[in-house]
């Protein structure tokens, strides 16, 4: 994938601390059997190399998000392109990058997630990720610290769906 990475700016950033090792956090971020437990039932499959494929399967097994591994430095940093499979979305809003940085912090790990875009986007458009990422990361933390992730149910924010519809992007 050819992208001018310098054009991408973080529009959403979250940092959490998890009582786990960097290796356990890495494994949870990159293995389908873990992600199904904390990522709304979705399975994150990553081909573990730069240029490898990213595929996030919905609970029914259908492709939901596709992308490519941009940076792969286990267990410290993972950057992937992140393209939600809604017709016209990437063409209208541009590509998205998601970066996870894992840093030791005493008996814990500091996990920083950044959602980066190559253009400005409205708060309405960004509201989907800004609603979903805290739930995903909180569930990941709970899973790693207690062995159980809470079941969090939510729908995409209506303001995001309305903004996408106004741009001619079809959503499920």
C-alpha positions as CSV (number, residue, x, y, z in Angstrom):
1,X,0.0,0.0,0.0
2,X,1.4,3.4,-1.0
3,X,0.4,6.1,1.5
4,X,2.1,9.3,2.6
5,X,2.3,8.5,6.3
6,X,3.4,12.0,7.2
7,X,-0.1,13.3,6.1
8,X,-1.8,11.2,8.7
9,X,-2.7,13.0,12.0
10,X,-4.2,11.4,15.1
11,X,-7.9,12.6,15.4
12,X,-8.7,10.1,18.2
13,X,-6.3,9.0,21.0
14,X,-6.9,6.9,24.0
15,X,-4.4,5.7,26.6
16,X,-5.1,3.0,29.2
17,X,-3.1,1.1,31.8
18,X,-3.4,-2.6,31.9
19,X,-2.0,-5.0,34.6
20,X,-0.5,-7.3,32.1
21,X,2.8,-7.9,30.2
22,X,3.5,-6.3,26.9
23,X,3.5,-9.8,25.3
24,X,-0.1,-10.6,26.7
25,X,-1.4,-7.2,25.4
26,X,0.2,-7.9,22.0
27,X,-1.3,-11.3,21.9
28,X,-4.8,-10.0,22.8
29,X,-4.5,-7.3,20.0
30,X,-3.4,-9.7,17.3
31,X,-5.2,-13.0,17.9
32,X,-8.7,-13.8,16.8
33,X,-9.5,-16.0,19.8
34,X,-8.8,-13.1,22.2
35,X,-10.5,-10.3,20.1
36,X,-13.8,-12.2,19.8
37,X,-14.1,-11.8,23.6
38,X,-13.6,-8.1,23.8
39,X,-14.3,-6.6,20.3
40,X,-18.1,-7.0,20.1
41,X,-17.7,-10.6,18.9
42,X,-15.4,-9.6,16.0
43,X,-12.4,-11.7,15.1
44,X,-9.2,-9.7,14.4
45,X,-6.9,-11.6,12.1
46,X,-3.5,-10.2,11.3
47,X,-0.8,-11.6,9.1
48,X,2.2,-10.9,11.3
49,X,4.5,-8.9,9.0
50,X,4.7,-5.5,7.3
51,X,2.6,-5.8,4.2
52,X,0.5,-8.6,5.8
53,X,-3.3,-8.5,5.7
54,X,-5.7,-7.3,8.4
55,X,-9.1,-8.8,8.4
56,X,-11.8,-8.1,11.1
57,X,-14.6,-10.6,10.7
58,X,-18.1,-9.7,12.1
59,X,-19.6,-12.2,14.5
60,X,-21.4,-13.9,11.5
61,X,-18.0,-14.4,9.8
62,X,-18.4,-11.8,7.1
63,X,-15.6,-9.3,6.4
64,X,-16.2,-6.1,8.4
65,X,-12.8,-4.3,8.2
66,X,-9.9,-4.9,5.9
67,X,-6.5,-3.4,5.8
68,X,-2.7,-4.0,5.8
69,X,0.0,-4.1,8.4
70,X,2.1,-0.9,8.1
71,X,4.3,-1.3,11.2
72,X,4.9,-4.6,13.0
73,X,7.2,-4.4,16.0
74,X,6.1,-7.0,18.6
75,X,5.4,-6.5,21.4
76,X,5.8,-2.7,21.1
77,X,4.0,-1.2,18.2
78,X,1.4,-2.2,15.6
79,X,0.1,0.1,12.8
80,X,-2.6,-1.1,10.4
81,X,-4.7,0.5,7.7
82,X,-8.3,0.2,8.8
83,X,-11.0,0.2,6.2
84,X,-14.6,-0.4,7.3
85,X,-16.4,-2.3,4.5
86,X,-19.2,0.1,3.8
87,X,-19.6,1.1,0.1
88,X,-18.1,4.5,-0.7
89,X,-16.6,5.1,2.8
90,X,-12.9,5.0,2.0
91,X,-13.4,6.8,-1.3
92,X,-15.3,9.7,0.5
93,X,-13.5,9.8,3.9
94,X,-10.0,8.6,2.9
95,X,-8.0,5.8,4.6
96,X,-7.7,5.3,8.3
97,X,-4.7,4.1,10.2
98,X,-4.9,2.6,13.7
99,X,-1.7,2.5,15.8
100,X,-1.2,0.6,19.1
101,X,1.8,1.5,21.2
102,X,2.6,-0.8,24.1
103,X,5.0,0.5,26.8
104,X,6.0,-1.0,30.1
105,X,4.8,1.0,33.1
106,X,5.9,-0.6,36.3
107,X,3.7,-3.6,37.0
108,X,1.4,-2.6,34.1
109,X,1.5,-1.7,30.5
110,X,0.5,1.7,29.0
111,X,-1.5,1.0,25.8
112,X,-2.0,4.0,23.5
113,X,-4.4,3.7,20.6
114,X,-4.4,6.3,17.9
115,X,-6.9,6.6,15.0
116,X,-5.2,8.6,12.3
117,X,-6.6,10.2,9.2
118,X,-5.0,12.0,6.2
119,X,-7.7,14.8,6.2
120,X,-9.9,16.7,8.7
121,X,-13.1,14.9,9.6
122,X,-16.1,16.3,11.4
123,X,-16.9,15.3,15.0
124,X,-20.1,13.7,13.7
125,X,-18.1,11.3,11.5
126,X,-15.6,10.6,14.2
127,X,-18.3,9.9,16.8
128,X,-18.5,6.2,15.8
129,X,-14.9,5.5,16.7
130,X,-15.0,7.8,19.7
131,X,-17.9,5.8,21.1
132,X,-16.5,2.3,20.1
133,X,-12.8,2.6,21.0
134,X,-13.4,3.2,24.8
135,X,-15.7,0.2,25.0
136,X,-13.2,-2.0,23.1
137,X,-10.2,-0.9,25.1
138,X,-12.1,-1.2,28.4
139,X,-13.2,-4.7,27.5
140,X,-9.7,-5.6,26.6
141,X,-8.4,-4.3,29.9
142,X,-11.1,-6.3,31.8
143,X,-10.4,-9.5,29.9
144,X,-6.6,-9.3,30.6
145,X,-7.0,-8.4,34.2
146,X,-9.9,-10.6,35.3
147,X,-10.2,-13.2,32.5
148,X,-13.7,-11.9,31.6
149,X,-14.7,-9.1,29.3
150,X,-18.1,-7.4,29.9
151,X,-20.7,-7.7,27.2
152,X,-21.2,-4.1,25.9
153,X,-24.0,-3.5,23.5
154,X,-24.2,-0.4,21.4
155,X,-25.2,0.8,18.0
156,X,-23.3,3.3,15.8
157,X,-24.2,6.8,16.9
158,X,-27.1,8.2,14.9
159,X,-25.2,11.5,14.3
160,X,-22.5,9.5,12.5
161,X,-25.0,7.6,10.5
162,X,-26.8,10.8,9.5
163,X,-23.6,12.5,8.5
164,X,-22.6,9.5,6.3
165,X,-26.0,9.3,4.7
166,X,-25.7,13.0,3.9
167,X,-22.5,12.2,2.1
168,X,-24.1,9.5,0.1
169,X,-22.4,6.6,2.0
170,X,-24.6,3.6,2.6
171,X,-24.5,2.1,6.0
172,X,-26.0,-1.2,7.3
